């Protein structure tokens, strides 16, 4: 068979080249994702049951209040357990070390955030940015206080009445603050699909990592 002269040229020119998959880099191991997911579900369960206990409109929808109280108590008590189990993971321990270190460029990130400067060059970050580090430190401290005050409220024989009254006051108001911070955390996650994909699948686009966390590939500087 013979082909029509010139027929191959235009056809070849209009055929798009095959798209190449975007290069990805691993961000979290399965153990890290399991710890995050388990802690998140326990925290949400604890917050949801607290809402049904303290908001009158929601409390009216619950027929078995004693069961809600029990679920609230045990979900709160179990929140630290996934992290304690996850400490067996070297990758998780390394990430905890990163979260616990505040580098000079983290202060630059915070100054840019306060100025609402969204340029990537103004917000240098390692694997975790300064906002994530502050959130991790705050939520860890808040959950420890919530656990301590919750135990005082649960086991009434542990302390005198004045202590239990103070614990109830601190527990209730700190719970409200935790709820507000968690809503902000979820909103930030919803605004960044690639960050959510990294937590869901364990990997992120290399371009995203380079733009949002340029110091991540420089472990000596984190």
HELIX and SHEET records of a PDB file:
HELIX    1   1 UNK A    7  UNK A   14  1                                   8    
HELIX    2   2 UNK A   30  UNK A   54  1                                  25    
HELIX    3   3 UNK A   56  UNK A   59  1                                   4    
HELIX    4   4 UNK A   65  UNK A   78  1                                  14    
HELIX    5   5 UNK A   81  UNK A   86  1                                   6    
HELIX    6   6 UNK A   90  UNK A   99  1                                  10    
HELIX    7   7 UNK A  104  UNK A  114  1                                  11    
HELIX    8   8 UNK A  120  UNK A  122  5                                   3    
HELIX    9   9 UNK A  130  UNK A  154  1                                  25    
HELIX   10  10 UNK A  156  UNK A  158  5                                   3    
HELIX   11  11 UNK A  161  UNK A  190  1                                  30    
HELIX   12  12 UNK A  193  UNK A  201  1                                   9    
HELIX   13  13 UNK A  206  UNK A  212  1                                   7    
HELIX   14  14 UNK A  219  UNK A  221  5                                   3    
SHEET    1   A 2 UNK A  24  UNK A  26  0                                        
SHEET    2   A 2 UNK A 203  UNK A 205 -1                                        
END                                                                             
